[in-house]
Amino acid sequence: MTEMSHVRLVNVTKRFGAVTAVDSLNLDIEKGECFSMLGPSGCGKTTTLRMVAGFEDLSEGEIHVGGRLISSREKNWYLPPEKRDFGMVFQAFAVWPHMTVYENVAFPLRVRRLPASEVERRVRDALSSTNLLSAANDSPSDLSGGGKQRVALARALAINPDVMLLDEPLSSLDPHLREEMRFEIRDLQRRYGFSIIYVTHDQAEAMALSDRILVMKLGVAQQIDTPLAVYNSPVNRFVFSFIGLSNFLNVVRGEGGGVFLRDEEGNRGDALPPDLTPPASLRNSGDKPFSLASRPSEIDFCDGETGLRGIVSRKSFLGEIVDYQVKVGGQEMRIQKARRAPGPDAGKACGLRLLRPFWYE
């Protein structure tokens, strides 16, 4: 364990029969860090969270929190969820409608047999922190979706957790509430100092909340880094395609070291402009096709004689941006420009300059 790591996963693996849901995952999460697990459905992120919570046993590996071992298949050690003292908030609001807001938050403390005065203090603090004190005697049924999720957060806060586990907690809220709750969760984390492990498939949510992000695919960690580094320096094609909007053009090497677009039949098309030069490893890959990747927001229109040549097939006004679809050698690309920036109309020929190209096999 590193000096700063608080939650540590060592070669954690989970199998369901012949299916490996999580494969040899190694993580070190720092004290007070907001760490998000991001990936498509079925990638293993929720299974990983459930293993940390104690709701799933490990097939292999170990989990440590705060220097203590909480799960190990090899050592036959398993600490039950109720003894891990984690705060947990799920996608479903999971509030009890027959109890008041106050009683919902107090219930787990009473189960722990805390003194009445301690229960009162903790519940009041948690309700105050989540702006629910005025609703203490209300039924959760009278609250909005955001209010119900605040009750779930207050209940998790009341136990003074060292680690907060959140599994898609905002996905059932409308976009405005979701954005508001993101920042409330972040503010609570900074105020209380607990670590957060946050599961989501929402990229914007992960980017807004996280100190670091784990991107997963089919149970395997693809990249662990800061949101900025994951966006700016994706380690492979999957990460590039999953984070943000992306374009991929199929290209192939030709004689003399040139690189050419591939048309719809797989034949060699137009040559790429000389400023689009792939790395040597791809230039020397023979006839094997590879991909030129770009972000829609990192493409400029230019003279058709100097850039990639294309024809605008669609132009859509989306408020602050204009979204273009451009046909390039039989392939489609998206370009997004500020609404005040000049751009060609649908049906017009254009040139494209890729400001930050990426190359993938």
Secondary structure, DSSP 8 states (H G I E B T S, - for coil): --TTEEEEEEEEEEEETTEEEEEEEEEEEETT-EEEEE-STTSSHHHHHHHHHTSS--SEEEEEETTEEEEETTTTEE--GGGT--EEE-SS----TTS-HHHHHHHHHHHTT--HHHHHHHHHHHHHHTT-GGGTTS-GGGS-HHHHHHHHHHHHHHT--SEEEEESTTTTS-HHHHHHHHHHHHHHHHHH--EEEEEES-HHHHHHH-SEEEEEETTEEEEEE-HHHHHHS-SSHHHHHHSS--EEEEEEE-GGG-EEEE-TTS-EEEE--TT----HHHHTSTT--EEEEE-GGGEEEE-TTTSEEEEEEEEEE-SSEEEEEEEETTEEEEEEEETTS----TT-EEEEEESS-EEE-
